[in-house]
Amino acid sequence: MVNVLFSTGDFSKSVELIKQNIQSLEYQFGSFSAEVAHELRKLSDVMLERIVTSPHNSEYRDWCLETHKIIKKAVQLTELNYGSWEPLVKRLKYNEEYLASLVNDNRSSDVVDSVHHNLHYNLKI
């Protein structure tokens, strides 16, 4: 279902479905499992695609901040489960750097810090 939504460009629904999958996987395998790490990677890929294809969306800045947070968590879990030498970790770190540059390019200090603070406490995956 996620693949169908993704291929039709319905990134928001894809994101929501993947977040539901993550909650189920966390319950079934634990929050630090390889299964959760892979689903976080999938979530970050979909979120990154949404950012790349919709740079003029009013939610763009929020998407960048949330995606950056998701990628950081994916990097941590992938390193934990597979080690820092894993090629997937290198790809995720590259994506993390790319997102960090987008966040820094779009930084209007007070607004972005406020949004990032809110995402830190309100992000539910």
N, C-alpha and C positions, 0 to 999 in steps of 0.2 A: 504494500500500500504506500509506504514512504517513497519507494522508487517511482511509482506512478505520479504521486503528488510533485515530487522533485522534477521529473521530466516534463510536467506540464507547467512548471514555474510557480507552483503554489508552495513557496518556501515556508511561509508562516505555519501552515498546517503540518508540513513535514517536521518542522522544529517542534511543534507541540506533541506530535506522535513519538518522536524520538525521546523527548523528555519523559513521556509516560513509560517508554521502554526502559529508560535508565532507572526510573523509580522501581520498576518491577525487578530489574536485574540487581539493583542494590539490595532489595529484600531477599531475593533468591540466593545470590552469590556473595554479598557483602559489598560495602562501599569502595573497597580497594581492589576489587577483583579485575582480572584481565578482561572479563566480559564488559564491565562498566567502562574500562579504559577504551575498548574498541567502539563502544556506543558513543562515548564522548568525542572520539575522533570523527565519527560519522556526523555527529551533531555540529562539530566545529566546521566540517567541510560544507555542510548545507548552509550554515550561517554565513560562512565566508562567501559562498556563491551568491547568497542574497545581497550581501554588501556590494560585491563586484557588479552585479547586474542592476542595482537600484541606488546609485550614488546620490541621487537627488531626492530621495525619499525623506520625509520629515523626521523619520525615526532613525536615520542613518547613524547619527552619533551614538544613540543608545545601543544600536545593533553592534557597532564597533566595540564599545565597552563590554557588552555582555559576551561577545564572541572572544574577545581577548581573555576574559576571565575563564571561559570554557576551555580554550586552548591551553592556558596555563595549567588547569587541572588535568587535562588530557596528557600533557607532557609529564606531569608528576606521576600519574598512575602508570603510564607506559614505561617510564624509567624504573619505577618500583617493580613492575612485573617482568620486564624484559632486559633492563640494563640500559645505560646511556649509549652503548655502542649500537643499539638497534637502529637501522635506517629509518624506521617510522618516527623515532624520537627526533632525529635530525630534521625530517620534513615538518614535524609539528613545531619544532623550535624556529624553523624558517618562517612558518606561518605566524607564529607568535611575534617575531620581530616585525613582520610586515604589518600586523595589526597594531603593534605598538607605534609604528610610524604613522599609521592612519589616525590613531588616537591623538598623538602629539601634533599632527598637522591640523587637526580640527579642534584643538584645545582652545576654549575660551574659559579660562581658568576657573572662575567661580561656578559656572554652569556645569562644566564637565566634572569637576570634583564633586559637586552635589549629586549629579546623576550617578557617578561611579560609587559614591557612598551608599546611595539608595539601592543600587544593584547588588552591592556587597551583602546587604541585609535582606533583600527581597527576592533574590534569585532562587527559584525553586526548580530543581531538577531531580 
